[in-house]
Amino acid sequence: MIVRKHFVGRQSSGGFSMIELLTVVTIIIAMTAIALPQLISARRLMRSAGMSREILTQLRYARQEAMSQRQAMTFQYDDSTKQIKIIDHQSSDKTAILTDTNYPNTTGSFVTRTTLLAVGGVPASEIIYGIPSGYPTGALSDTATMTSLSSNKINITFFPDGSATDKANDAKIALFFYNPKNPGATAMAISVLGSAGRAKVWRYSSSANSYKE
């Protein structure tokens, strides 16, 4: 009897040898290792660019609640924690609320909703409040300019008539954000016109070198 030995690595008829298979697997692993970080980075930038939708949603929620409940509601952005809080004041007295030394945490107020912006793979270090260096710092087309942080926070209070203001009684408020990894693709602004209380989203256009609605 003759025993034929089959060696690993010998190419079978119509098949692949083990060496060829390992080579293909190695190439796939190498390509994945190169592409995966780029895909993750692109996904994070897309989520950074989409962050304006979350902010707009929370602003509209605060306004809607103020109008439906007939009492003041404050949208608060905290830059130190990268989170948004919606505060129910249990009152519609504009003067008393804005002049309260504890504003926006007025007597009887409580937080109804808390939303973290640093989620979905976007770290807090990639959420920057402000305007990138070299980008236009003038007013938006609706004449709103960037509102400065106060104690790392911005508070926008909505009233039953739908109007909005902050402690300084500003009629035009604008929040600016960007991701330092790619400012051109992520620079944005959200403005609130006090008399109407309506919010708008603006995105930076490199071709026009300005923020467009």
ChimeraX attribute file (.defattr): number of C-alpha atoms within 10 A of each C-alpha:
attribute: neighborCount
match mode: 1-to-1
recipient: residues
	/A:1	3
	/A:2	4
	/A:3	5
	/A:4	6
	/A:5	6
	/A:6	8
	/A:7	7
	/A:8	9
	/A:9	12
	/A:10	12
	/A:11	13
	/A:12	9
	/A:13	7
	/A:14	5
	/A:15	10
	/A:16	13
	/A:17	14
	/A:18	13
	/A:19	13
	/A:20	13
	/A:21	12
	/A:22	12
	/A:23	12
	/A:24	12
	/A:25	12
	/A:26	12
	/A:27	11
	/A:28	12
	/A:29	12
	/A:30	11
	/A:31	11
	/A:32	13
	/A:33	11
	/A:34	11
	/A:35	11
	/A:36	11
	/A:37	11
	/A:38	12
	/A:39	12
	/A:40	12
	/A:41	14
	/A:42	13
	/A:43	15
	/A:44	20
	/A:45	23
	/A:46	14
	/A:47	19
	/A:48	27
	/A:49	20
	/A:50	13
	/A:51	21
	/A:52	24
	/A:53	13
	/A:54	14
	/A:55	21
	/A:56	17
	/A:57	12
	/A:58	20
	/A:59	25
	/A:60	17
	/A:61	16
	/A:62	26
	/A:63	26
	/A:64	17
	/A:65	20
	/A:66	26
	/A:67	18
	/A:68	11
	/A:69	15
	/A:70	16
	/A:71	19
	/A:72	28
	/A:73	33
	/A:74	29
	/A:75	26
	/A:76	22
	/A:77	24
	/A:78	17
	/A:79	19
	/A:80	10
	/A:81	13
	/A:82	20
	/A:83	17
	/A:84	23
	/A:85	20
	/A:86	24
	/A:87	23
	/A:88	25
	/A:89	23
	/A:90	17
	/A:91	20
	/A:92	18
	/A:93	13
	/A:94	15
	/A:95	10
	/A:96	12
	/A:97	20
	/A:98	18
	/A:99	14
	/A:100	13
	/A:101	10
	/A:102	10
	/A:103	17
	/A:104	24
	/A:105	16
	/A:106	19
	/A:107	13
	/A:108	9
	/A:109	17
	/A:110	16
	/A:111	15
	/A:112	11
	/A:113	14
	/A:114	14
	/A:115	15
	/A:116	15
	/A:117	22
	/A:118	18
	/A:119	14
	/A:120	11
	/A:121	13
	/A:122	19
	/A:123	14
	/A:124	17
	/A:125	11
	/A:126	17
	/A:127	20
	/A:128	17
	/A:129	20
	/A:130	18
	/A:131	18
	/A:132	18
	/A:133	8
	/A:134	6
	/A:135	15
	/A:136	13
	/A:137	14
	/A:138	12
	/A:139	13
	/A:140	19
	/A:141	12
	/A:142	12
	/A:143	12
	/A:144	19
	/A:145	18
	/A:146	20
	/A:147	17
	/A:148	15
	/A:149	15
	/A:150	10
	/A:151	9
	/A:152	13
	/A:153	16
	/A:154	22
	/A:155	24
	/A:156	24
	/A:157	31
	/A:158	29
	/A:159	25
	/A:160	21
	/A:161	17
	/A:162	21
	/A:163	20
	/A:164	28
	/A:165	23
	/A:166	21
	/A:167	16
	/A:168	9
	/A:169	15
	/A:170	15
	/A:171	16
	/A:172	20
	/A:173	25
	/A:174	22
	/A:175	24
	/A:176	22
	/A:177	23
	/A:178	26
	/A:179	24
	/A:180	16
	/A:181	14
	/A:182	15
	/A:183	19
	/A:184	17
	/A:185	18
	/A:186	23
	/A:187	26
	/A:188	28
	/A:189	25
	/A:190	23
	/A:191	25
	/A:192	24
	/A:193	20
	/A:194	21
	/A:195	14
	/A:196	13
	/A:197	24
	/A:198	16
	/A:199	19
	/A:200	15
	/A:201	19
	/A:202	20
	/A:203	21
	/A:204	21
	/A:205	15
	/A:206	11
	/A:207	6
	/A:208	8
	/A:209	11
	/A:210	18
	/A:211	21
	/A:212	14
	/A:213	16
